[in-house]
Amino acid sequence: MKKMVTTKDILDKYSKKIESSLDSPIDEGKASQDYIEFKKEMSHEPTRYEKWAKSMGTFIKLKVSEKDRAKIQKQLEIAHVDVTPSQAVTLATLAMLFVFVTTFLITFAFYLINGSTQILFLFLGALASLFVFYYAYTLPRRIANSWRLQASSQMVPAVLYVVIYMKHTSNLERAIEFASQHLEGPLALDFKKIFYDVEIGKFSTIKQSLDSYLESWQEYAPEFVESIHLVESSLYEPSEPRRIQILEKALQIILDGIYEKMLKYSREIRSPMTNVYMLGIILPTLGLALLPLASTLLGGTLQWQHVFVIFNVLIPFGVFYLTSEILLKRPGGYGETSVLELNPDYPKFKSKKPWMTATLIAFPILILGILPFIFQIDFLTSTIGLKNDYTFGQLGIPISSLENSFLFDFKKSPEGKMVGPFGLVGVLLSLLVPLSIALFFTTAYKLKTRELIKSRQKTKLLEEEFNNSVFQLGNRLCDGLPAEIAFGKVAESTQGQTTQNFFSMVNLNIQQAGMSLEQSIFDKKRGAIIYYPSALISTAMRILVESVKKGLQIAARSLMSISDYVKNIQKINQRLRDLLAEIVSDMKSNMTFLAPLLAGIVVGLASMITLILNKLDGFQQILTGDTANSAATGTLGAVMGIFNLSLMIPPYFIQLSIGLYLIEIMFILTAALVTIDSGKDVLKEKYDLSKNLMRGILLYVITAFFSIVALTMLAAISLKTL
């Protein structure tokens, strides 16, 4: 049986740890190993952008002006992208040429097949190629800004690490090293590069390397620069109370700076987000209502493929560009604090099984959506003894106004090609296509995120209670109680709270599993942090683990500082959520309610217009042989001569473009709203998308269904009375 750990044993253990102070010299072997690890991180697996840019730039080398080269080079260096400016410009140029050449080849293929020249399609392709060039050319700037956004989200913890360390040991080099070892993501890599630049001889001291690095943040995050400079100034302060005061001021400056920047940002994005909604949703949707008439008036020049390019490629790209410009201006330092990769359910998030399940559910619905085209395959219909199409009367459906109307209603164009479907049932079945796509992503994302979201909710409860628990833990340590025992005492005093589970888990790992304090919290298999993956909690515990190595009083003071920090950051986060709540709520309502509702009505109007023209075409054919109504025949013939039904874009494809457009818009705007509200948060993005897609598309399908049926029936009844 394993010997029970006593208080004396733990105190003896700490007495040995305290003997090693922070003033001891740096382990050169360890420092060298850090440099080696840094080099490995710098030679990370190349991104898709890096692979493409390097491969294209190898064969073709375009000359870049010195001004553009310097600008692009700076952007690439910020994001640690291993690409030259020439390679970046080459990729943008070749991407433009690829889009244009592909468009030209498709246009030429159309000409060879049916002899028609798709001038409009070629023009849209040329326009799309220019968009692609501009986006690819500015991609280094976007990557750099994305890197800045990710790095800036780590600035507050970075300053916290440095300040806490400097409070008990006035050693800037070791404080920066401590921060680089425990930070997540981009800023950790930047801090390691500070050491690396000294190692390779670029700078002679850490301070010089640090000051040079801070210059890159002067314009983007001046509060971060000011905080670090205050930390540096504390090194020259002889008075200990004054030194501590300066360090606390440094932390407060970056917190206040982030709040002021987010406050300004929340005011500035109102107008741009309104413009995105109007230009990206309202106007395109209303424009689609006019397409049936516009396509006939233009004599068939405007076809469904043009509509698809405009509404499902160009306009979504424009919306994506506008939202990305808004997001690039978002300040960092505020957002979601959970660490997704630490969660034990993370493999479920990366699993491909949800995609298979989603496919099995959505695919049968997709098949029903394309049923009108399946019925036009003579081989299939003749094999099972069916016709290509039926009227409502042939099926015995008791709708007198639609008795002679076909379900799908395909027609022949002047060139003899089959066009359509124009029928009511065909349009209704088309609603299943966007529904199946939305159901596919909704199912997959819901299965991926369900367990992780539950875990995050528990983590959020822990974060809300964490301030008081950390304060209690600090008091226990101040009383001279070892951390291994203090965790158990805090767990007893937090009965019924979420924090009890966390502290109990740490205590259980220590007492029963014989783990060290660090292992009990951060062990990859049993550590308490894996069940509560929070950057906030991880930061606090890392500081605790390092502080107890220097003594219980130092650890107690560190926890008191953390308690104040947690209190301040929670207060700021709540204020910022209140500021952003109105913007996020309004945009979400527009995206999931107003836009689908308006789009559904537009589809109904398009279907009604098609039925009216279809009925009028039938009347013309009846009246043509009636000499008694020659005047009416001439008038109606003149009208139908303008509106040639076979040249009209079928409502099936109009609905399809609208439905797919809504899905694209929800993808773009959901990602934008999540980033505005919480920063870059993949989990929340996928979870919110699963909800928004289902709500929005389901409302759209229901609205479109009743609009199509109601307006079509109304038009049919009205025309029957004529």
For each residue, the residues with C-beta under 8 A, 3 or more apart:
1:
2: 514
3:
4:
5: 9 10 484 510 511 514
6: 9 10
7: 10 11 482 485
8: 11 12
9: 5 6 12 13
10: 5 6 7 13 14 482 484 485
11: 7 8 14 15 482
12: 8 9 15 16
13: 9 10 16 17
14: 10 11 17 18 482 548 551 552
15: 11 12 18 19
16: 12 13 19
17: 13 14 20 548 549
18: 14 15 21 549 550 551
19: 15 16
20: 17 24 549
21: 18 24 550
22: 168 169 171 174 550
23: 169 171
24: 20 21
25:
26: 30 31 173 174 177
27: 30 31
28: 31 32
29: 32 33
30: 26 27 33 34
31: 26 27 28 34 35 177 195
32: 28 29 35 36
33: 29 30 36 37
34: 30 31 37 38 177 180 181 192 195
35: 31 32 38 39 192 195 196 199
36: 32 33 39 40
37: 33 34 40 41 192
38: 34 35 41 42 189 192 193 195 196
39: 35 36 42 43 196
40: 36 37 43
41: 37 38 44 189 192
42: 38 39 80 189 193
43: 39 40
44: 41
45:
46: 50 51 54 82
47: 50 51 81
48: 51 52
49: 52 53 81 83 91 139 143
50: 46 47 53 54 81 82 83
51: 46 47 48 54 55
52: 48 49 55 56 91
53: 49 50 56 57 83 87 88 90 91
54: 46 50 51 57 58 82 83 87
55: 51 52 58 59
56: 52 53 59 60 87 90 91 94
57: 53 54 60 61 83 84 86 87 88 90 91
58: 54 55
59: 55 56
60: 56 57 90 94
61: 57 86 90
62: 86 89 90 93
63: 86
64: 68 69 72 85 86 89
65: 68 69
66: 69 70
67: 70 71
68: 64 65 71 72 85 89
69: 64 65 66 72 73 85 86
70: 66 67 73 74
71: 67 68 74 75
72: 64 68 69 75 76 85 88 89 140
73: 69 70 76 77 84 85
74: 70 71 77 78 144
75: 71 72 78 79 140 141 143 144
76: 72 73 79 81 83 84 85 88 140 143 144
77: 73 74 80 81
78: 74 75 144 147 148 216
79: 75 76 140 143 144 146 147
80: 42 77 147 189
81: 47 49 50 76 77 140 143
82: 46 50 54
83: 49 50 53 54 57 76 87 88 140
84: 57 73 76 87 88
85: 64 68 69 72 73 76 88 89 140
86: 57 61 62 63 64 69 89 90
87: 53 54 56 57 83 84 90 91
88: 53 57 72 76 83 84 85 91 92 137 139 140
89: 62 64 68 72 85 86 92 93 137
90: 53 56 57 60 61 62 86 87 93 94
91: 49 52 53 56 57 87 88 94 95 136
92: 88 89 95 96 133 136 137 139
93: 62 89 90 96 97 133
94: 56 60 90 91 97 98
95: 91 92 98 99 132 133 136
96: 92 93 99 100 129 130 132 133 136
97: 93 94 100 101 129
98: 94 95 101 102
99: 95 96 102 103 125 128 129 132
100: 96 97 103 104 125 126 129
101: 97 98 104 105
102: 98 99 105 106 125
103: 99 100 106 107 121 122 124 125 126 128 129
104: 100 101 107 108 122 125
105: 101 102 108 109
106: 102 103 109 110 118 121 125
107: 103 104 110 111 117 118 121 122 125
108: 104 105 111 112
109: 105 106 112 113
110: 106 107 113 114 116 117 118 121
111: 107 108 114 115 116 117 118
112: 108 109
113: 109 110
114: 110 111 415 417
115: 111
116: 110 111
117: 107 110 111
118: 106 107 110 111 121 122 305
119: 122 123
120: 123 124 301 302 306
121: 103 106 107 110 118 124 125 305 306 309
122: 103 104 107 118 119 125 126
123: 119 120 126 127
124: 103 120 121 127 128 306 309 310 314
125: 99 100 102 103 104 106 107 121 122 128 129 309
126: 100 103 122 123 129 130
127: 123 124 130 131 314
128: 99 103 124 125 131 132 309 313 314 317
129: 96 97 99 100 103 125 126 132 133
130: 96 126 127 133 134
131: 127 128 134 135 314 317 318 321
132: 95 96 99 128 129 135 136
133: 92 93 95 96 129 130 136 137
134: 130 131 137 138
135: 131 132 138 139 317 321
136: 91 92 95 96 132 133 139
137: 88 89 92 133 134
138: 134 135 141 142
139: 49 88 92 135 136 142 143
140: 72 75 76 79 81 83 85 88 143 144
141: 75 138 144 145
142: 138 139 145 146 324 328
143: 49 75 76 79 81 139 140 146 147
144: 74 75 76 78 79 140 141 147 148
145: 141 142 148 149 328
146: 79 142 143 149 150 328 680
147: 78 79 80 143 144 150 151 186
148: 78 144 145 151 152 220 221 332
149: 145 146 152 153 327 328 330 332 679 680
150: 146 147 153 154 185 186 332 680
151: 147 148 154 155 185 186 187 190 332
152: 148 149 155 187 220 221 224 331 332 333
153: 149 150 185 332 333 334 335 679 680
154: 150 151 157 158 183 184 185 186 187 188
155: 151 152 158 159 187 221 224 254 258 332 333
156: 159 160 254 255 258 333 569
157: 154 160 161 183 535 539
158: 154 155 161 162 179 183 187 191
159: 155 156 162 163 224 227 228 231 250 251 254
160: 156 157 163 164 251 539 543 562 565
161: 157 158 164 165 175 178 179 182 183 539 542 543
162: 158 159 165 166 175 176 178 179 228 231
163: 159 160 166 167 231 247 248 250 251 561
164: 160 161 167 168 543 547 558 561 562
165: 161 162 168 169 171 174 175 178 179 546
166: 162 163 169 170 171 172 175 231 234 247
167: 163 164 244 247 557 558 561
168: 22 164 165 547 550 554 557 558
169: 22 23 165 166 174 175 550
170: 166 234 235 243
171: 22 23 165 166 174 175
172: 166 175 176 206 207 210 231 232 235
173: 26 176 177 206
174: 22 26 165 169 171 177 178
175: 161 162 165 166 169 171 172 178 179 231
176: 162 172 173 179 180 191 194 195 206 210
177: 26 31 34 173 174 180 181 195
178: 161 162 165 174 175 181 182 546
179: 158 161 162 165 175 176 182 183 188 191
180: 34 176 177 183 188 191 192 194 195
181: 34 177 178 188
182: 161 178 179 188 539 542
183: 154 157 158 161 179 180 187 188 191
184: 154 187 188 339 535
185: 150 151 153 154 188 189
186: 147 150 151 154 189 190
187: 151 152 154 155 158 183 184 190 191
188: 154 179 180 181 182 183 184 185 191 192
189: 38 41 42 80 185 186 192 193
190: 151 186 187 193 194 213
191: 158 176 179 180 183 187 188 194 195
192: 34 35 37 38 41 180 188 189 195 196
193: 38 42 189 190 196 197 213
194: 176 180 190 191 197 198 206 209 210 213
195: 31 34 35 38 176 177 180 191 192 198 199 206 209
196: 35 38 39 192 193 199 200
197: 193 194 200 202 203 209 212
198: 194 195 201 202 203 204 205 206 208 209
199: 35 195 196
200: 196 197
201: 198 204
202: 197 198 209
203: 197 198 206 208 209 212
204: 198 201 208
205: 198 208 209
206: 172 173 176 194 195 198 203 209 210
207: 172 210 211 232
208: 198 203 204 205 211 212
209: 194 195 197 198 202 203 205 206 212 213
210: 172 176 194 206 207 213 214 228 232
211: 207 208 214 215
212: 197 203 208 209 215
213: 190 193 194 209 210 216 217
214: 210 211 217 218 224 225 228 229
215: 211 212 218
216: 78 213 220
217: 213 214 220 221 222 224 225
218: 214 215 222 225
219: 222
220: 148 152 216 217
221: 148 152 155 217 224 225 257 331 332 333
222: 217 218 219 225 226 257
223: 226 227 253 254 256 257 258 261
224: 152 155 159 214 217 221 227 228 254 257
225: 214 217 218 221 222 228 229
226: 222 223 229 230 250 253 254 257
227: 159 223 224 230 231 250 251 253 254 257
228: 159 162 210 214 224 225 231 232 250
229: 214 225 226 232 233
230: 226 227 233 234 246 247 249 250 253
231: 159 162 163 166 172 175 227 228 234 246 247 250
232: 172 207 210 228 229 235
233: 229 230 236 237 246
234: 166 170 230 231 237 243 246 247 250
235: 170 172 232
236: 233
237: 233 234 242 243 246
238: 242
239: 242 243
240: 243 244
241: 244 245
242: 237 238 239 245 246
243: 170 234 237 239 240 246 247
244: 167 240 241 247 248
245: 241 242 248 249
246: 230 231 233 234 237 242 243 249 250
247: 163 166 167 230 231 234 243 244 250 251
248: 163 244 245 251 252 561
249: 230 245 246 252 253
250: 159 163 226 227 228 230 231 234 246 247 253 254
251: 159 160 163 227 247 248 254 255 565
252: 248 249 255 256 568
253: 223 226 227 230 249 250 256 257
254: 155 156 159 223 224 226 227 250 251 257 258 333
255: 156 251 252 258 259 568 569 572
256: 223 252 253 259 260
257: 221 222 223 224 226 227 253 254 260 261 333
258: 155 156 223 254 255 261 262 331 332 333 334 572
259: 255 256 262 263 572 575 576
260: 256 257 263 264
261: 223 257 258 264 265 331 333
262: 258 259 265 266 331 334 576 579 580
263: 259 260 266 267 576 579
264: 260 261 267 268
265: 261 262 268 269 329 330 331
266: 262 263 269 270 576 579 580 583
267: 263 264 270
268: 264 265 271 272 329
269: 265 266 272 273 326 329 583 676
270: 266 267 273 274 583
271: 268 274 275
272: 268 269 275 276 322 325 326
273: 269 270 276 277 326 583 587
274: 270 271 277 278
275: 271 272 278 279 322
276: 272 273 279 280 281 319 322 323 326 669
277: 273 274 280 281 282 587 590
278: 274 275 281 282 283
279: 275 276 282 283 318 319 322
280: 276 277 283 284 315 318 319 322 665
281: 276 277 278 284 285 590 591 595 665
282: 277 278 279 285 286 595 598
283: 278 279 280 286 287
284: 280 281 287 288 311 315 661
285: 281 282 288 289 595 598 599 602 658 661
286: 282 283 289 290 598 602
287: 283 284 290 291
288: 284 285 291 307 311 599 602 606 654 657 658
289: 285 286 602 605 606
290: 286 287 293 294
291: 287 288 294 295 302 307 606 649 654
292: 295 296 606 609 610 613 648 649 651 654
293: 290 296 297 609 643
294: 290 291 297 298 302
295: 291 292 298 300 302 303 647 648 649
296: 292 293 299 300 613 642 643 644 645 647 648
297: 293 294 642 643
298: 294 295 301 302
299: 296 644 647
300: 295 296 303 413 644 647
301: 120 298
302: 120 291 294 295 298 306 307 649
303: 295 300 306 307 649
304: 307 308 649 650 653 654 657
305: 118 121 308 309
306: 120 121 124 302 303 309 310
307: 288 291 302 303 304 310 311 649 653 654 657
308: 304 305 311 312 313 653 657
309: 121 124 125 128 305 306 312 313 314
310: 124 306 307 313 314 315
311: 284 288 307 308 314 315 316 657 658 661
312: 308 309 315 316 657 660 661 664
313: 128 308 309 310 316 317
314: 124 127 128 131 309 310 311 317 318
315: 280 284 310 311 312 318 319 661
316: 311 312 313 319 320 661 664 665 668
317: 128 131 135 313 314 320 321
318: 131 279 280 314 315 321 322
319: 276 279 280 315 316 322 323 665 668 669
320: 316 317 323 324 668
321: 131 135 317 318 324 325
322: 272 275 276 279 280 318 319 325 326
323: 276 319 320 326 327 668 669 671 672
324: 142 320 321 327 328
325: 272 321 322 328 329
326: 269 272 273 276 322 323 329 330 672 676
327: 149 323 324 330 672 675 676
328: 142 145 146 149 324 325
329: 265 268 269 325 326
330: 149 265 326 327 675 676 679
331: 152 221 258 261 262 265 334
332: 148 149 150 151 152 153 155 221 258 335 679
333: 152 153 155 156 221 254 257 258 261
334: 153 258 262 331 572 573 576 679
335: 153 332 678 679 680 681
336: 678 679 681 684
337: 463 534 535 536
338: 343 456 459 533 534 535 683
339: 184 342 343 533 534 535 538
340: 343 346 349 452 533 682 683
341: 346 533
342: 339 346 529 530 533 538
343: 338 339 340 346 349 452 455 530 533
344: 530 531
345: 348 349 451 452 455
346: 340 341 342 343 349 350 452
347: 350 351
348: 345 351 447 448 451 452
349: 340 343 345 346 448 449 452 683
350: 346 347
351: 347 348 354 448
352: 355 356
353: 356 357 447
354: 351 357 358 443 444 445 446 447 448
355: 352 358 359 444
356: 352 353 359 360
357: 353 354 360 361 443 444 447
358: 354 355 361 362 439 440 441 442 443 444 447
359: 355 356 362 363 440
360: 356 357 363
361: 357 358 364 365 439 440 443
362: 358 359 365 366 436 437 439 440 443
363: 359 360 366 367 436
364: 361 367 368
365: 361 362 368 369 432 435 436 439
366: 362 363 369 370 432 433 436 437
367: 363 364 370 371 374
368: 364 365 371 429 432
369: 365 366 429 430 431 432 433 435 436
370: 366 367 373 374 429 433
371: 367 368 374 375 429
372: 375 376 407 408 410 420 421 423 425 426 429 430 652
373: 370 376 377
374: 367 370 371 377 380
375: 371 372 380 381 386 388 389 408
376: 372 373 388 408 410 418
377: 373 374 380 381
378: 381 382 388
379: 382 383
380: 374 375 377 383 384
381: 375 377 378 384 386 387 388
382: 378 379 385 386
383: 379 380
384: 380 381
385: 382
386: 375 381 382
387: 381 390
388: 375 376 378 381 408 410
389: 375 406 407 408 409 410 423
390: 387 394 395 406 407
391: 394 395 403 404 405 406 407
392: 395 397 399 402 403 404 405 407
393: 396 397 403 404
394: 390 391
395: 390 391 392 407
396: 393
397: 392 393 402
398:
399: 392 402 403 713
400: 403 720
401: 713 716 717 719 720
402: 392 397 399 405 424 713 716
403: 391 392 393 399 400
404: 391 392 393 618
405: 391 392 402 409 423 424 611 614 716
406: 389 390 391 409 410 423
407: 372 389 390 391 392 395 423 424 425 426
408: 372 375 376 388 389 420 421 422 423 425 426
409: 389 405 406 420 421 422 423 426 614
410: 372 376 388 389 406 418 419 420 421 422
411: 418 419 420 422 645 646
412: 416 417 418 419 646
413: 300 416 417 418 419 646 647
414: 644 646 647
415: 114
416: 412 413
417: 114 412 413
418: 376 410 411 412 413
419: 410 411 412 413 646 650
420: 372 408 409 410 411 423 426 650 652
421: 372 408 409 410 426 427 650 652
422: 408 409 410 411 426 610 614 645 648 650 651 652
423: 372 389 405 406 407 408 409 420 426 427
424: 402 405 407 427 428 607 611 708 709 712
425: 372 407 408 428 429
426: 372 407 408 409 420 421 422 423 429 430 650 652
427: 421 423 424 430 431 603 607 651 652 655 708
428: 424 425 431 705 708 709
429: 368 369 370 371 372 425 426 432
430: 369 372 426 427 433 651 652 655 656 659
431: 369 427 428 434 435 655 659 701 704 705
432: 365 366 368 369 429 435 436
433: 366 369 370 430 436 437 656 659 660
434: 431 437 438 656 659 660 662 663 697 700 701
435: 365 369 431 432 438 439 659 697 698 701
436: 362 363 365 366 369 432 433 439 440
437: 362 366 433 434 440 441 659 660 663
438: 434 435 441 442 663 693 694 696 697 698
439: 358 361 362 365 435 436 442 443 694
440: 358 359 361 362 436 437 443 444
441: 358 437 438 444 445 663 689 690 693
442: 358 438 439 445 446 689 690 691 693 694
443: 354 357 358 361 362 439 440 446 447 690
444: 354 355 357 358 440 441 447 448
445: 354 441 442 448 449 686 687 689 690
446: 354 442 443 449 450 687 690
447: 348 353 354 357 358 443 444 450
448: 348 349 351 354 444 445 452 686
449: 349 445 446 452 453 683 686 687 690
450: 446 447 453 454
451: 345 348 454 455
452: 340 343 345 346 348 349 448 449 455 456 683
453: 449 450 456 457 683 687
454: 450 451 457 458
455: 343 345 451 452 458 459 531 532 533
456: 338 452 453 459 460 683
457: 453 454 460 461
458: 454 455 461 462 498 531 532
459: 338 455 456 462 463 532 533 534 537
460: 456 457 463 464
461: 457 458 464 465 498
462: 458 459 465 466 498 499 501 502 532 534 537
463: 337 459 460 466 534 536 537 566 570
464: 460 461 570
465: 461 462 468 469 494 497 498 499
466: 462 463 469 470 499 536 537 540 566
467: 470 471 563 566 567 570
468: 465 471 472 499
469: 465 466 472 473 490 494 497 499 503
470: 466 467 473 474 540 559 562 563 566
471: 467 468 474 475 559 560 563
472: 468 469 475 476 490 493 494
473: 469 470 476 477 483 486 487 490 503 544 559
474: 470 471 477 478 555 556 557 558 559 560 562 563
475: 471 472 478 479 556
476: 472 473 479 481 486 489 490
477: 473 474 480 481 483 486 548 552 553 555 556 559
478: 474 475 552 553 556
479: 475 476
480: 477 552
481: 476 477 485 486 489 552
482: 7 10 11 14 485 486 552
483: 473 477 486 487 517 544 548 552 555
484: 5 10 487 488 507 510 511 517
485: 7 10 481 482 488 489
486: 473 476 477 481 482 483 489 490
487: 473 483 484 490 491 503 506 507 510 520
488: 484 485 491 492 503 504 507 511
489: 476 481 485 486 492 493
490: 469 472 473 476 486 487 493 494 499 503
491: 487 488 494 500 503 504 507
492: 488 489 495
493: 472 489 490
494: 465 469 472 490 491 497 499 500 503
495: 492 500
496: 500
497: 465 469 494 500
498: 458 461 462 465 501 502
499: 462 465 466 468 469 490 494 502 503
500: 491 494 495 496 497 503 504
501: 462 498 504 505
502: 462 498 499 505 506 528 531 532 537
503: 469 473 487 488 490 491 494 499 500 506 507
504: 488 491 500 501 507 508
505: 501 502 508 509 520 528 531
506: 487 502 503 509 510 517 520 521 528
507: 484 487 488 491 503 504 510 511 520
508: 504 505 511 512 513
509: 505 506 512 513 515 519 520 523 526 527 528
510: 5 484 487 506 507 513 514 515 516 517 520
511: 5 484 488 507 508
512: 508 509
513: 508 509 510 520 526
514: 2 5 510
515: 509 510 519 520 523 526
516: 510 519 520
517: 483 484 506 510 520 521 544 545 548
518: 521 522 545
519: 509 515 516 522 523 527
520: 487 505 506 507 509 510 513 515 516 517 523 526 527 528
521: 506 517 518 527 528 529 541 545
522: 518 519 527 529 538 541 542 545
523: 509 515 519 520 526 527 530
524: 527 530
525: 530
526: 509 513 515 520 523 530
527: 509 519 520 521 522 523 524 530
528: 502 505 506 509 520 521 531 532
529: 342 521 522 532 533 534 537 538 541
530: 342 343 344 523 524 525 526 527 533
531: 344 455 458 502 505 528
532: 455 458 459 462 502 528 529 537
533: 338 339 340 341 342 343 455 459 529 530 538
534: 337 338 339 459 462 463 529 537 538
535: 157 184 337 338 339 538 539
536: 337 463 466 539 540 566 569
537: 459 462 463 466 502 529 532 534 540 541
538: 339 342 522 529 533 534 535 541 542
539: 157 160 161 182 535 536 542 543 562
540: 466 470 536 537 543 544 559 562 566
541: 521 522 529 537 538 544 545
542: 161 182 522 538 539 545 546
543: 160 161 164 539 540 546 547 558 559 562
544: 473 483 517 540 541 547 548 555 558 559 562
545: 517 518 521 522 541 542 548 549
546: 165 178 542 543 549 550
547: 164 168 543 544 550 554 555 558 559
548: 14 17 477 483 517 544 545 551 552 554 555
549: 17 18 20 545 546
550: 18 21 22 168 169 546 547 554 555
551: 14 18 548 554 555
552: 14 477 478 480 481 482 483 548 555 556
553: 477 478 556 557
554: 168 547 548 550 551 557 558
555: 474 477 483 544 547 548 550 551 552 558 559
556: 474 475 477 478 552 553 559 560
557: 167 168 474 553 554 560 561
558: 164 167 168 474 543 544 547 554 555 561 562
559: 470 471 473 474 477 540 543 544 547 555 556 562 563
560: 471 474 556 557 563 564
561: 163 164 167 248 557 558 564 565
562: 160 164 470 474 539 540 543 544 558 559 565 566
563: 467 470 471 474 559 560 566 567
564: 560 561 567 568
565: 160 251 561 562 568 569
566: 463 466 467 470 536 540 562 563 569 570
567: 467 563 564 570 571
568: 252 255 564 565 571 572
569: 156 255 536 565 566 572 573
570: 463 464 467 566 567 573 574
571: 567 568 574 575
572: 255 258 259 334 568 569 575 576
573: 334 569 570 576 577
574: 570 571 577 578
575: 259 571 572 578 579
576: 259 262 263 266 334 572 573 579 580
577: 573 574 580 581 677
578: 574 575 581
579: 262 263 266 575 576 582
580: 262 266 576 577 583 584 676 677
581: 577 578 584 585
582: 579 585 586
583: 266 269 270 273 580 586 587 676
584: 580 581 587 588 673 676 677
585: 581 582 588 589
586: 582 583 589 590
587: 273 277 583 584 590 591 669 673
588: 584 585 591 592 673 692
589: 585 586 592 593 594
590: 277 281 586 587 593 594 595
591: 281 587 588 594 595 665 666 669 670 673 692 696
592: 588 589 595 596 666 692 695 696 699
593: 589 590 596 597 695 696 699
594: 589 590 591 597 598
595: 281 282 285 590 591 592 598 599 662 665 696
596: 592 593 599 600 662 696 697 699 700 703
597: 593 594 600 601 699 700 703
598: 282 285 286 594 595 601 602
599: 285 288 595 596 602 603 658 659 661 662 700 703 704
600: 596 597 603 604 699 700 701 702 703 704 705 706 707
601: 597 598 604 605 703 704 707
602: 285 286 288 289 598 599 605 606 658
603: 427 599 600 606 607 651 654 655 658 704 707 708
604: 600 601 607 608 703 704 706 707 708 710 711 712
605: 289 601 602 608 609 707 711
606: 288 289 291 292 602 603 609 610 651 654 655
607: 424 427 603 604 610 611 651 655 707 708 711 712
608: 604 605 611 612 708 711 712 714 715
609: 292 293 605 606 612 613
610: 292 422 606 607 613 614 645 648 650 651
611: 405 424 607 608 614 615 712 715 716
612: 608 609 615 616 715 719
613: 292 296 609 610 616 617 640 643 645 648
614: 405 409 422 610 611 617 618 645
615: 611 612 618 619 715 716 719
616: 612 613 619 620 636 639 640 643 719
617: 613 614 620 621 640 645
618: 404 614 615 621 622
619: 615 616 622 623 636 719 722
620: 616 617 623 624 633 636 637 640
621: 617 618 624
622: 618 619 625 626
623: 619 620 626 629 632 633 636
624: 620 621 633 637
625: 622
626: 622 623 629 630 633
627: 630
628:
629: 623 626 632 633
630: 626 627 633 634
631: 634 635
632: 623 629 635 636
633: 620 623 624 626 629 630 636 637
634: 630 631 637 638
635: 631 632 638 639
636: 616 619 620 623 632 633 639 640
637: 620 624 633 634 640 641
638: 634 635 641 642
639: 616 635 636 642 643
640: 613 616 617 620 636 637 643 644 645
641: 637 638 644
642: 296 297 638 639
643: 293 296 297 613 616 639 640 648
644: 296 299 300 414 640 641 647 648
645: 296 411 422 610 613 614 617 640 648
646: 411 412 413 414 419
647: 295 296 299 300 413 414 644
648: 292 295 296 422 610 613 643 644 645
649: 291 292 295 302 303 304 307 653 654
650: 304 419 420 421 422 426 610 653 654
651: 292 422 427 430 603 606 607 610 654 655
652: 372 420 421 422 426 427 430 655 656
653: 304 307 308 649 650 656 657
654: 288 291 292 304 307 603 606 649 650 651 657 658
655: 427 430 431 603 606 607 651 652 658 659 704
656: 430 433 434 652 653 659 660
657: 288 304 307 308 311 312 653 654 660 661
658: 285 288 311 599 602 603 654 655 661 662
659: 430 431 433 434 435 437 599 655 656 662 663 697 700
660: 312 433 434 437 656 657 663 664
661: 284 285 311 312 315 316 599 657 658 664 665
662: 434 595 596 599 658 659 665 666 696 697 700
663: 434 437 438 441 659 660 666 667 693 697
664: 312 316 660 661 667 668
665: 280 281 316 319 591 595 661 662 668 669
666: 591 592 662 663 669 670 689 692 693 696 697
667: 663 664 670 671 689
668: 316 319 320 323 664 665 671 672
669: 276 319 323 587 591 665 666 672 673
670: 591 666 667 673 674 685 688 689 692
671: 323 667 668 674 675 685 689
672: 323 326 327 668 669 675 676
673: 584 587 588 591 669 670 676 677 688
674: 670 671 677 678 681 684 685 688
675: 327 330 671 672 678 679 680 681 685
676: 269 326 327 330 580 583 584 672 673
677: 577 580 584 673 674
678: 335 336 674 675 681 684
679: 149 153 330 332 334 335 336 675
680: 146 149 150 153 335 675
681: 335 336 674 675 678 684 685
682: 340 685 686
683: 338 340 349 449 452 453 456 686 687
684: 336 674 678 681 687 688
685: 670 671 674 675 681 682 688 689
686: 445 448 449 682 683 689 690
687: 445 446 449 453 683 684 690 691
688: 670 673 674 684 685 691 692
689: 441 442 445 666 667 670 671 685 686 692 693
690: 441 442 443 445 446 449 686 687 693 694
691: 442 687 688 694 695
692: 588 591 592 666 670 688 689 695 696
693: 438 441 442 663 666 689 690 696 697
694: 438 439 442 690 691 697 698
695: 592 593 691 692 698 699
696: 438 591 592 593 595 596 662 666 692 693 699 700
697: 434 435 438 596 659 662 663 666 693 694 700 701
698: 435 438 694 695 701 702
699: 592 593 596 597 600 695 696 702 703
700: 434 596 597 599 600 659 662 696 697 703 704
701: 431 434 435 600 697 698 704 705
702: 600 698 699 705 706
703: 596 597 599 600 601 604 699 700 706 707
704: 431 599 600 601 603 604 655 700 701 707 708
705: 428 431 600 701 702 708 709
706: 600 604 702 703 709 710
707: 600 601 603 604 605 607 703 704 710 711
708: 424 427 428 603 604 607 608 704 705 711 712
709: 424 428 705 706 712 713
710: 604 706 707 713 714
711: 604 605 607 608 707 708 714 715
712: 424 604 607 608 611 708 709 715 716
713: 399 401 402 709 710 716 717
714: 608 710 711 717 718
715: 608 611 612 615 711 712 718 719
716: 401 402 405 611 615 712 713 719 720
717: 401 713 714 720 721
718: 714 715 721 722
719: 401 612 615 616 619 715 716 722
720: 400 401 716 717
721: 717 718
722: 619 718 719
